[in-house]
Amino acid sequence: MSPYKSSIEALQQLLHLGIPYGKVSGKRENGMVDCQITKTSKDIFYMRNGIECCFIEVTCCDGTQYGLQAYGEEARELYREAHRCVMCGSPPREPKRSVIVEETIEGKQYIFDSTRCALIFKKLVNVMGEETPILMTV
């Protein structure tokens, strides 16, 4: 039995808090290991029985990988949460129709809802350094 109420809660926990520090060098100051989304469903897909499904893979800097799956309404919510813009926090308006910009910055994959948000984020990283993503989640 999972300690999480939903896959969205599990995703938020992994991305914002991380996992307890083990034997890795990539820990944050709070003693947690940094995690990021490494694979997402490009779209919500439908199973043979017509139920919506979404899959997200999260990888932490210690190499631990988590697979999150959701079905039905929760699949739509998980998709929106996973494709939320890093810069402004906006979820995609409609799957299949929203423009999602994926950028790799300093070896990490980020998702933005527009090229403007991606450009602003790149400039912040350029000025503030690698601490920018951590500061944005606080």
C-alpha positions as CSV (number, residue, x, y, z in Angstrom):
1,M,0.0,0.0,0.0
2,S,1.4,3.4,-1.0
3,P,1.7,6.1,1.6
4,Y,0.5,8.6,-1.0
5,K,-3.1,9.6,-1.7
6,S,-2.5,9.9,-5.4
7,S,0.2,9.7,-8.1
8,I,0.2,13.5,-8.2
9,E,1.1,13.7,-4.5
10,A,3.9,11.2,-5.1
11,L,5.2,13.2,-8.0
12,Q,5.2,16.4,-6.0
13,Q,7.0,14.8,-3.1
14,L,9.7,13.4,-5.4
15,L,10.2,16.7,-7.3
16,H,10.0,19.2,-4.5
17,L,11.3,17.4,-1.5
18,G,13.3,14.5,-3.1
19,I,14.1,11.3,-1.3
20,P,16.0,10.8,1.9
21,Y,19.8,11.0,1.4
22,G,21.5,7.6,1.0
23,K,25.0,7.1,-0.4
24,V,25.2,9.8,-3.0
25,S,27.0,13.1,-3.4
26,G,24.1,15.0,-5.1
27,K,22.2,15.8,-1.9
28,R,20.6,19.1,-1.1
29,E,21.3,21.1,2.0
30,N,18.1,19.6,3.6
31,G,19.6,16.1,3.4
32,M,17.4,15.0,0.5
33,V,18.4,13.6,-2.9
34,D,17.5,15.6,-6.0
35,C,15.0,14.0,-8.4
36,Q,13.7,15.0,-11.9
37,I,11.2,13.7,-14.5
38,T,13.1,11.7,-17.1
39,K,10.2,10.2,-19.2
40,T,6.6,11.3,-19.7
41,S,3.7,10.2,-21.7
42,K,3.7,12.7,-24.6
43,D,-0.1,12.5,-24.4
44,I,-2.8,10.9,-22.4
45,F,-3.5,7.5,-24.1
46,Y,-6.4,5.2,-23.9
47,M,-6.4,1.6,-23.0
48,R,-8.5,-1.0,-24.9
49,N,-11.3,-0.6,-22.4
50,G,-11.4,3.2,-23.1
51,I,-9.9,4.3,-19.7
52,E,-7.3,7.1,-19.9
53,C,-3.8,6.3,-18.8
54,C,-0.6,8.4,-18.1
55,F,2.9,7.2,-17.2
56,I,5.7,9.3,-15.7
57,E,9.3,8.2,-14.8
58,V,11.2,10.0,-12.2
59,T,15.0,9.5,-11.7
60,C,17.0,10.7,-8.7
61,C,20.6,11.6,-8.7
62,D,21.4,8.4,-6.8
63,G,20.1,6.4,-9.8
64,T,16.8,5.3,-8.1
65,Q,13.9,5.3,-10.6
66,Y,10.2,5.6,-9.9
67,G,7.4,4.8,-12.3
68,L,4.1,6.6,-11.6
69,Q,0.9,5.6,-13.4
70,A,-2.5,7.0,-13.2
71,Y,-5.9,6.2,-14.8
72,G,-9.1,8.1,-15.6
73,E,-9.4,11.6,-14.2
74,E,-6.2,11.1,-12.2
75,A,-4.3,10.5,-15.5
76,R,-5.3,13.9,-16.7
77,E,-4.2,15.5,-13.5
78,L,-0.9,13.7,-13.5
79,Y,-0.3,14.7,-17.1
80,R,-1.0,18.4,-16.2
81,E,1.3,18.2,-13.1
82,A,4.1,16.6,-15.0
83,H,4.0,19.1,-17.9
84,R,3.6,22.2,-15.6
85,C,5.9,25.1,-16.7
86,V,9.0,25.3,-14.5
87,M,9.1,29.1,-14.8
88,C,5.5,30.3,-14.4
89,G,3.8,27.1,-13.0
90,S,1.1,27.0,-15.7
91,P,-0.2,23.5,-16.6
92,P,-0.9,22.8,-20.3
93,R,-4.3,24.0,-21.2
94,E,-5.4,21.0,-23.3
95,P,-3.4,17.9,-24.0
96,K,-2.6,17.5,-27.7
97,R,-3.3,21.2,-28.4
98,S,-0.9,22.9,-25.9
99,V,2.6,23.8,-26.9
100,I,5.1,22.2,-24.6
101,V,8.7,23.3,-24.8
102,E,11.2,20.8,-23.5
103,E,14.8,22.1,-22.9
104,T,17.9,20.5,-21.5
105,I,19.8,23.0,-19.4
106,E,23.1,22.0,-17.7
107,G,22.2,18.3,-18.2
108,K,18.7,18.5,-16.7
109,Q,15.4,18.3,-18.6
110,Y,12.9,21.1,-18.0
111,I,9.4,21.7,-19.3
112,F,8.0,25.1,-20.2
113,D,4.7,26.3,-21.6
114,S,6.3,28.8,-24.0
115,T,9.6,29.7,-25.5
116,R,9.4,33.0,-23.5
117,C,9.4,31.1,-20.2
118,A,12.3,28.9,-21.4
119,L,14.3,32.0,-22.4
120,I,13.7,33.7,-19.1
121,F,14.7,30.6,-17.2
122,K,17.9,30.2,-19.2
123,K,18.8,33.8,-18.4
124,L,18.2,33.3,-14.7
125,V,20.4,30.2,-14.7
126,N,23.1,32.2,-16.6
127,V,23.0,35.0,-13.9
128,M,22.2,33.0,-10.8
129,G,23.9,29.7,-11.6
130,E,22.9,26.2,-10.9
131,E,21.0,27.1,-7.7
132,T,18.2,28.7,-9.8
133,P,16.0,25.5,-10.0
134,I,16.3,25.0,-6.3
135,L,15.3,28.6,-5.6
136,M,12.3,28.3,-7.9
137,T,10.8,25.4,-6.0
138,V,11.0,27.1,-2.6
